[in-house]
Amino acid sequence: MADISVILPCYNVESYIDRCLTSITLQTIGMDALEIICIDDASTDGTWNHLQEWEQKYPENIMLVHCDVNGRQGTARNIGLQYASTDWIAFIDSDDWLELDYFEKLYSITQMGDFDIVSCQNKRDFSSTLTFFDDRGTGRENRFMLIDTVEKRKLFFNLQSAGLGACNKIIRKELLIDNHIYFPENLAYEDCYWGPLLHFYAKRVYLIEENLYHYFVNRHSTVLQMDADYHTDWLTVQSMKWDEWVQRGFLADYREELEYDFLCTCYLGFLKIIFLRYTEPSYSLYLLVKEITLEKVSDYRQNKYIKEGLSEFYSTLIETLLLPLDKSQFQQLARNAKAYWNAKQ
């Protein structure tokens, strides 16, 4: 019986999947501890052939699921969760890879206490080969977080202490299933919905302050593509997230925290997409995101977190929510913001 179900969505990753699976199959925890579920999301390249070769090497450990229609990463992850048979879930992106003691480090913590999530740090990696970190430390101490009051939950949510992404952590399956924490399907930016929701249910979280997960900076990834139609999925996912919060009754205790999150993710997050991911920043999309944001948060100036949490640059950006910018003023704003972000890279 394996200990961890590793869920691996795969779409057109023939150039990366061998590196990823090599780092998983060489884990120091041993293959007997791992159930590896690979979901091929209707790839059009040689990904499926690579996966079949890996299944032949490890028929007892690797399960393949082939999708006839592409449903994006959220759909693939949800499918993988249906097949998972262990108590612990790990989501791995198929162009990323792991330090070889990744699972041993994370799983050993679960044997020391009753935890919902064990997480580590990830680090951006531009390497085209399987490499490992020389220095994995962050300079911070490992820490345990018990979220057992509303005030602790507010802080935990505001800081997104367990990380917004699905990767670089193992999660108790019971937490996901019992609380209906699933990914939006057929949409990009699915983590933007899933991560905040996870922060409302986790109660016992252990954070390992080591860089154990290699986040590959893939120039062909979803988030870096220019002028892609799916960038507007950001707005759909943000609206779904808000509706879910309303349905689950979170606004009663956490309205200011949720409004602040929505201001930062829906409005400021989508402005960054408009300015950096479109050759010609769209004035109509700017007007649309303003309308969507103001429908949920009618006046950002009433939120106590705005003055505390935003830098001068982002404070200036958020002021445009209530300013009637014409198209030429918007274009100047776009040029200034793009120059600022490019200088930060």
Secondary structure, DSSP 8 states (H G I E B T S, - for coil): --SEEEEEEESS-TTTHHHHHHHHHT-TT-GGGEEEEEEEES-SSSHHHHHHHHHHH-TTTEEEEEESS--HHHHHHHHHHHH--SSEEEE--TT-EE-TTHHHHHHHHHTSS--SEEEEEEEEE--SS----S--B-SS--EEEE--SHHHHHHHHHHTTT-SSSSSEEEEHHHHHHTT----SS-S-THHHHHHHHTTT--EEEEEEEEEEEEE--TTSGGG-SS-GGGGHHHHHHHHHHHHHHHTTTHHHHHHHHHHHHIIIIIIHHHHHHHHS-SS--HHHHHHHHHHHHHH-S-GGG-THHHHH--HHHHHHHHGGGS---HHHHHHHHHHHHHHHHHH-
